[in-house]
Amino acid sequence: MNTLLNRRTILMTAALGAGTTLLQACGGGDDEPQRNIVEIAQSNPDLSILVEAVVAAGLAQNLSSGSLTVFAPTNAAFAALLTELGVTKDALLANKPLLTAVLSYHVLSSRVPRADVPVGKAITPLAGGFFKIEATGGLKVTDGRNRVSNITATDIQASNGVVHLLDRVLLPADKDIVATASALPDFSILVEAVAAAGLVPTLQGQGPFTVFAPTNAAFAALLAELGVTKEALLADTALLTSVLTYHVVSGRVLKAEVPVGSAITTVQGQTFTVNASLAITDQRGRSSNIVATDVFTSNGVIHVVDKVILPR
């Protein structure tokens, strides 16, 4: 009897050991996902163009290790991009520098699950530049060209990171502060003023800068307040330079990062404050409202103001 029991015990132990070995070999259990980011994408038919692009750019090995976050555009997102850029898929896949820059713009160098997304703040991808994510009606991404994409699925776990799905391909910024302002008709007087003050090279520089940009209506109101013509203001280089640099802050300060109630030091040297309603109080006690925020550029961010602010 004892011999029979011993044989049964040996058989059960061997069977359990074999089962455990089999589970380990197959990556059984949910403790650690075994497929890396590239393999996850390969297993999803809706990411087939992304996989083609990753291979064409030579990034498959890079995305198979480390600890990463990938914002993965779907096939529909790539189809929309081709229409937007007016190129074929073959032409896009053949443009390795562009492809690498665009794909790397979708990758973060650490694992960032949905719960840890820094909402409203600048997020820096591997390619450089930045974008932000807002949690308004779902998670929305604003890229460097101020285009908006929706995150349609989150927290797809891989062995080397996490994947979030996008319905639009993100693009890095391609215009600096001056070029961005020049493309917006409501800033035509500001652009004239920047040129007259000789500040164009500065605002085209690496930065980053934060510019509180007065509209044409804001400049018209200033001319009435000062009792001068536009030509006279543009000719007064010293005054113009002082006023314009008072609207510029060194560094990139998004809306979510504005230090409410604290003195903000400008490139001009003097300070202003911003309250919780996004109203600015300048050095003369005058008030201006920030009426639009977070217009992204390649070297900073623009916030739109409805009144020119003035230093002492």
GIMO-V617572 format. One line per field, one symbol per residue. psi: psi as a letter, one per 30 degrees, with the letter a starting at -180 (. if undefined). Layout:
psi->???
//
This chain:
psi->eeeeeeeeeeeeeeeeeeeeeeeeeghllgejkfkaeeeeeffjfggeeeeeeeeefhgeeegfaajlkkjjkleeeeeeeeeefhlleeeeffieeeeeeeeffgklgljjlefgkikflkkjlefaalllkkijhlkkkkafggkklkjfklhjklfgakkkkkgkkkklkgkaeeeeeffjffgeeeeeeeeefggeeeffaebllkkjjkleeeeeeeeeefhlleeeeffieeeeeeeeffgkkkljjlefgkikflkkkleffllllkafghkkkafgglkkkjfklhjklfgakkkklgkklkl.
//
